[in-house]
Amino acid sequence: MRNWVRKRFVSELTIIELYSVFSRRMRLTNIEVDALVRYTLRKTNVEKLSIKWGKVFKQATRYANELKLKSLDLLHVTTANLSNCRIFITFDKDILERSVIIKEKLGLEIRDY
């Protein structure tokens, strides 16, 4: 684990994406997909955020034109911002490419994992 990572969080949106990716990439039963998602979350030592999605959608609408991200990416960074996260770790190239504007508008530091 890198020294700048203290606590890690995921939203329900990230969990849904895990289900989606595992379901599309692997031939698994529903029980196996569920077990794999739970294992992944436990192994990565993350906590699930409790989100008020109405607030996320409202803020995402507010920043959509400025951040110019795809819908799910916009929801991810908005969720992190509303959850008072300071650092957002991602593999996503689109988010990484927009890191300066995200930092400027949301105060959220974007880092490549």
N, C-alpha and C positions, 0 to 999 in steps of 0.2 A: 504494500500500500504506500502510495506517495505521501510525503510528509505534510502536504497542504490539505489532505482530505481528513476531515474530522468525522462528521456525521454525514451519512448519505441517505437521501430520501428519494422516493419515487411516488408518482401520482397514479391514480387508477388508470389514467390514459396510458402510461408506460406499461402497466400490467396487461392491459388489453392488447397493446402492441406485441408483448411477449407471446400471448396466446395466439395471436394472428401469425406471427413469424413461425413459431414452432408448428402450428397446424399446417401451414403452407409448405414448409421445408421438409417435414418428416412425416412418415406414415405411422401415426400413433392413434391410440384410442383416446376418447375423452378423458378417461381416468389417467392415462399416461401423460397427456398434455398438462392436465391439472397438476400432477405430481412434479413434472419438469419445471413448471412455472414456480411452484412453491419452493422447490429445491434451489432454483436460480436466485430467488429472492433471499432465501436463508443463507445461501453460500456467499452472496455478495454483501450480506450484512446491511441491508437497507431497511428503512422504516417507511411505511405507507403514510402519505400525507392525507389528511382529511380536508377536502376541498369544497368550497361553495361554488359550483360550476356557473351559476348565474353571474357572479362577480368576474370569473375568468372570461366568460363570453363578452361581458361589457368592456373589460379592459382590452381584450383582444381586438374588438371592434375599434376601440380608440386608437390602438397602435398599428393596425394592419397596414395603413398607407405609408407610415413612416418606416416600419421594419421590413416590409415587403417579403415576408416569409410565407411558405406554404401553410395551409390551415393547421395541420397537426403540429408543425414546428412552432407556429405562433402560439398555439395553446400550451405547448410545453414551456416555452420561456415565460409566458404570462403566468402560468401556474407557479413556476419557480419564484417569480417576482412577488406575487401576492402571498407566497408562503415565507417571505423574508429570507430567501436563500441568497447568499452573496456570490456563490460560484455555481456555475452550471457546467457539468462535464458531459461531453458528447462526442460521438463519432460522426455526427451529421455534418457533411461538408457545407450545406447551405447555411446552417446556423453559424458554423465557424467562419464562413466568409462574411457574415453580417455582424461579427462580434463587436466591432467598433461602434456601430450604430446602436446595437443592443445595450452596450455599456453606457453610451451617452443618454439614451432614452429611458432605460429601466434601472441603470446602476448595477446591472447583473454582469459579472465577469464570466466570459465564456472560455473554457479550456478544453483542449483536445485530450481525450483519454489516451 
